[in-house]
Amino acid sequence: MTEAAFSYLALAADALATLHQGQENAFDAAAGAITQALVADRLIYLFGTGHSHMLAEEGHYRAGGVAAVVPVLSPVLMLHEGAVESTRRERETGIAAEVLSRYPIAAGDVLIIFSNSGVNAVPVEAAAYGRDKGAVVIAVTSDAYSKAAAAGRPRLFDLADIAIDNRTVPGDAGFQAAEGQPNVGPLSTVIGAAILNALLAEAVARMATQGLEAPIYVSANMPGAKERNAMLVARYQTRNQHL
């Protein structure tokens, strides 16, 4: 039987289908900021801690991805060198500036921060850092989780210039697969990736209406990909340390 599997897929599909409702202005503003940055040959920085770091990697050097996207990556805040330690560190103050200072974030750039709870010190301080540098800060977070977990702490969506609610439940896991056991089926990664790609798609479309072509990578196995991607890498490799 696959009832639980299909029910989770239905839950995710419904969440994606209704995500934009009531958030049209936020999506429009975020896409506008990204478009403006791309037209001006600025960069789109992506940052997240813990599992949210995967969303920074999602936009980096991938088929259909925009070459002006730069991930902000720090192993101490990721999972592969110590998951338990990364959970502790993302709550520490002072780390965000140390990590982000390795990247030349400046006015005209966009910094997209992914944080499901929206209350950990590092993403919250990252938002303040980005704004201090003059970048447009976009938060992708769960309003419900932030409000439930805040307990007087600063919240990411309060510090960002633009906030998009991923509408996940507090704790992220929103599917009850077995009665009496903790929920499974988190949605923040699925929805976060969709939000990112939706915003980039809109920005590319808006550039096209201005007669401009966005710098888009093509899958390495497609005709002409080697030449196109090499051209983009040559253009951005001095601006993206992860190339």
C-alpha positions in Angstrom: 0.0 0.0 0.0 1.2 3.5 -0.8 -1.6 5.6 0.9 0.8 7.5 3.2 3.2 8.2 0.3 0.5 9.6 -2.0 -1.1 11.5 0.9 2.2 13.3 1.5 2.6 14.1 -2.2 -0.9 15.5 -2.2 -0.1 17.6 0.9 3.0 19.0 -0.9 1.2 19.6 -4.1 -1.6 21.5 -2.4 0.9 23.6 -0.4 2.7 24.6 -3.7 -0.5 25.3 -5.5 -1.8 27.7 -2.9 1.5 29.2 -1.7 1.2 32.5 -3.7 -2.3 33.3 -2.7 -2.3 36.4 -0.5 1.4 36.8 -1.1 1.3 38.3 -4.6 2.8 41.6 -3.5 5.8 39.9 -1.8 6.5 37.7 -4.8 6.2 40.7 -7.1 8.6 42.8 -5.0 11.1 39.9 -4.6 11.1 39.2 -8.4 11.5 42.9 -9.0 14.5 43.2 -6.8 16.1 40.2 -8.4 15.4 41.5 -11.9 16.9 44.9 -11.0 20.0 43.2 -9.7 20.5 41.0 -12.8 20.0 43.9 -15.2 22.6 45.9 -13.3 25.0 43.0 -13.4 24.9 42.5 -9.6 24.8 39.2 -7.7 22.1 37.2 -6.0 23.4 35.7 -2.8 21.7 32.7 -1.1 22.2 31.7 2.5 20.8 29.2 4.9 22.0 27.2 7.9 21.4 23.5 8.7 19.1 21.9 6.1 18.4 25.3 4.7 21.9 25.5 3.3 20.6 23.1 0.6 18.6 25.9 -0.8 21.7 28.0 -1.2 23.2 25.1 -3.2 20.0 24.6 -5.2 20.6 27.9 -7.0 24.3 27.4 -7.6 25.8 26.2 -10.9 22.9 24.0 -12.0 20.9 23.3 -15.2 18.5 26.1 -15.7 20.1 28.1 -13.0 21.2 31.7 -13.2 24.9 32.2 -13.2 24.7 35.4 -11.1 23.6 33.3 -8.1 26.3 32.9 -5.4 25.8 30.5 -2.5 27.0 31.5 0.9 28.5 28.3 2.4 30.2 27.7 5.7 30.9 24.0 6.7 30.4 24.8 10.4 26.8 25.8 9.6 26.1 22.8 7.3 25.6 19.1 8.2 28.4 17.1 6.6 31.1 17.9 9.2 29.0 17.7 12.3 25.2 18.0 12.3 24.8 18.4 16.0 27.5 21.1 16.2 25.9 23.0 13.3 22.6 23.1 15.3 24.5 24.7 18.2 26.4 27.1 16.1 23.5 28.5 14.2 22.1 29.8 17.5 25.4 31.7 18.3 25.7 35.4 17.9 28.6 36.9 15.9 28.9 34.1 13.4 26.8 35.6 10.6 29.1 38.6 10.0 32.2 36.4 10.1 30.7 34.2 7.4 29.2 36.8 5.2 32.3 39.1 5.3 34.0 36.5 3.1 31.6 37.6 0.3 31.6 41.1 -1.3 27.9 41.8 -0.6 27.2 45.4 -1.5 24.5 47.8 -2.6 22.6 46.6 -5.6 23.0 42.9 -4.7 20.2 40.7 -3.3 20.6 38.4 -0.3 18.0 35.7 0.0 18.0 34.0 3.4 16.2 30.7 4.0 15.3 29.9 7.6 12.3 27.9 8.5 12.0 28.8 12.2 13.2 32.4 11.4 14.5 32.9 14.9 18.0 31.5 15.1 20.8 34.0 15.6 22.8 33.4 12.5 20.0 34.0 9.8 18.6 36.9 11.8 22.0 38.6 12.1 22.6 37.8 8.4 19.6 39.9 7.5 20.9 42.8 9.5 24.3 42.4 7.9 22.9 42.4 4.4 20.8 45.5 5.0 23.8 47.3 6.5 25.7 46.5 3.3 22.9 48.0 1.2 21.7 44.7 -0.3 18.0 43.9 -0.7 17.3 41.2 1.9 14.6 38.6 1.0 13.5 36.2 3.7 11.9 32.8 3.0 10.6 31.6 6.3 7.6 30.2 8.1 5.5 32.9 9.8 3.7 30.3 11.9 6.9 28.7 13.2 8.6 32.1 13.8 5.6 33.3 15.9 5.5 30.1 17.9 9.3 29.9 18.5 10.1 33.6 19.0 9.7 34.0 22.8 10.8 37.6 22.6 13.7 36.9 20.1 14.2 38.9 16.9 12.5 37.3 13.9 13.9 37.1 10.4 10.7 38.3 8.7 10.8 41.5 10.8 14.3 42.4 9.6 14.0 41.5 5.9 13.1 44.0 3.3 10.8 41.4 1.7 9.4 38.3 3.4 7.8 35.3 1.8 6.0 32.8 4.0 6.5 29.2 3.1 3.5 28.4 5.2 4.9 25.3 6.8 3.7 24.3 10.3 5.7 24.9 13.4 8.3 22.1 13.5 8.2 21.7 9.7 7.1 18.1 9.7 3.4 18.3 8.8 2.4 14.8 8.0 1.2 12.2 10.5 2.2 8.8 9.1 1.7 6.8 12.3 -0.6 7.6 15.2 1.2 8.3 18.5 4.5 9.1 16.7 6.1 12.4 15.7 5.1 13.7 12.4 7.3 13.1 9.3 7.2 14.7 5.8 8.8 18.2 6.2 8.0 20.7 3.5 10.3 23.6 3.9 12.9 22.2 1.5 10.4 21.4 -1.2 8.7 24.7 -0.9 11.8 26.7 -0.5 13.3 25.3 -3.7 10.1 26.1 -5.5 10.0 29.7 -4.2 13.6 30.2 -5.3 13.1 28.8 -8.8 9.8 30.7 -9.2 11.4 34.0 -8.4 14.3 33.3 -10.8 11.9 32.3 -13.5 10.0 35.5 -13.1 13.1 37.6 -13.2 14.3 35.9 -16.4 10.8 36.5 -18.0 10.9 40.2 -16.9 14.4 40.6 -18.4 13.1 39.1 -21.7 10.4 41.7 -21.9 13.2 44.3 -21.8 15.0 42.5 -24.6 17.7 41.2 -22.3 19.0 37.6 -21.9 19.7 36.3 -18.5 22.9 34.3 -17.9 21.5 30.8 -17.6 23.4 27.5 -17.3 22.4 24.6 -19.5 22.6 20.9 -18.5 26.0 19.5 -19.3 24.5 16.8 -21.5 22.6 19.2 -23.8 23.9 20.3 -27.1 26.0 23.4 -26.9 26.2 23.3 -23.1 29.9 23.0 -22.8 30.6 26.2 -24.7 27.8 28.2 -23.1 28.6 27.1 -19.6 32.3 27.7 -20.1 31.5 31.3 -21.2 29.4 31.9 -18.1 32.0 30.4 -15.8 34.7 32.7 -17.3 32.4 35.6 -16.7 31.6 34.8 -13.1 34.5 32.8 -11.7 36.2 35.8 -10.1 32.9 36.9 -8.5 31.8 33.4 -7.2 34.4 31.7 -5.1 32.5 28.4 -5.3 33.0 28.0 -9.1 
